[in-house]
Amino acid sequence: MQSRFRVIPAAYVLFVRRRDDVSEILLQLRSGTGYMDGYWATAAAGHVEAGESVVDAAVREAAEELGVSGLELRPLCAMHRRQGQDPIGQRVDYFFLAESWSGEPTIREPGKCADLRWYDITALPDRVVPHESYVMSRYQQGALEPIVSYGFDSRS
């Protein structure tokens, strides 16, 4: 009997602020993780743990990675994506916008994050994790759909 297909869920939190009439997004530079090191990524993200809701995972990741609390989250989209052809490479990612939070975001996991910076959301760095860049760009354009497929055809 063939085993049941499974996907891996993850939560992502976009921190966006207005400063001098510019929308800025907080990004972390991945380092020492073994996945997309040297690329910029959402400031807080991670896998949902067994028995944990995706919202609880988003709050936990923001606290662990940035030291912030009191998040008010707004769902942005769910993304079903594929990495390569291996079925185990399929993921379901849930993206949230932090509408408010308490505390100043700082690097709390220096073994996984080499830098933390605010970027103009219209001028992202060249090396951003591709599926995250897709969400950030669509969000900035006001064209983010509630459910997104990524990596399955030429549209993504």
CORNORDA-V314997 format. One record per backbone hydrogen bond with DSSP energy under -0.5 kcal/mol. CO is the residue of the C=O (numbers start at 0). NH is the residue of the N-H. E is the energy in kcal/mol with one decimal. If there is no record, write none. Layout:
co->{CO;CO}
nh->{NH;NH}
e->{E;E}
//
This chain:
co->{6;7;8;9;10;11;11;12;12;13;13;14;16;18;21;21;22;23;24;24;25;26;27;27;28;28;29;35;38;39;40;43;45;48;52;53;54;55;56;57;58;59;60;61;61;61;62;64;64;65;68;70;71;71;73;76;77;78;78;79;80;81;85;86;88;89;90;91;92;92;93;94;94;95;96;96;97;99;101;102;105;108;108;111;114;116;118;119;125;126;128;128;129;130;131;132;133;134;135;136;137;137;137;138;142;145;147;149;152}
nh->{8;91;47;93;45;13;95;14;43;15;97;25;23;21;18;23;120;16;26;118;42;116;29;40;113;114;37;38;29;128;27;12;10;51;56;57;58;59;60;61;62;63;64;65;66;67;66;107;108;105;101;72;98;99;96;94;147;80;92;149;90;83;88;89;82;7;80;9;78;94;11;75;76;13;73;98;15;71;68;104;107;111;112;30;28;26;24;122;127;39;131;132;133;134;135;136;137;138;139;140;141;142;143;141;144;77;79;81;155}
e->{-0.6;-2.0;-2.0;-2.7;-2.1;-0.5;-2.4;-0.6;-0.9;-0.7;-2.8;-2.3;-3.4;-1.4;-2.8;-0.6;-2.9;-2.5;-0.5;-2.6;-1.1;-2.4;-0.7;-2.3;-2.8;-0.6;-2.8;-1.7;-2.7;-2.6;-2.4;-2.9;-2.9;-2.2;-2.2;-2.1;-2.3;-2.6;-2.8;-2.1;-1.9;-3.0;-3.0;-1.9;-0.7;-1.2;-1.1;-1.8;-0.5;-2.0;-3.3;-0.6;-3.1;-0.9;-2.8;-2.9;-2.9;-0.6;-3.1;-2.2;-2.6;-0.6;-2.3;-1.7;-0.9;-1.2;-2.2;-1.9;-3.3;-0.5;-2.7;-3.2;-1.3;-3.1;-2.3;-0.9;-0.6;-2.1;-2.1;-0.6;-0.5;-2.3;-1.3;-2.0;-2.5;-3.0;-2.9;-2.1;-1.0;-3.3;-0.6;-2.7;-2.1;-1.4;-2.7;-2.9;-2.2;-2.7;-2.5;-1.9;-0.6;-2.8;-0.6;-1.2;-0.5;-2.5;-2.8;-2.0;-1.3}
//
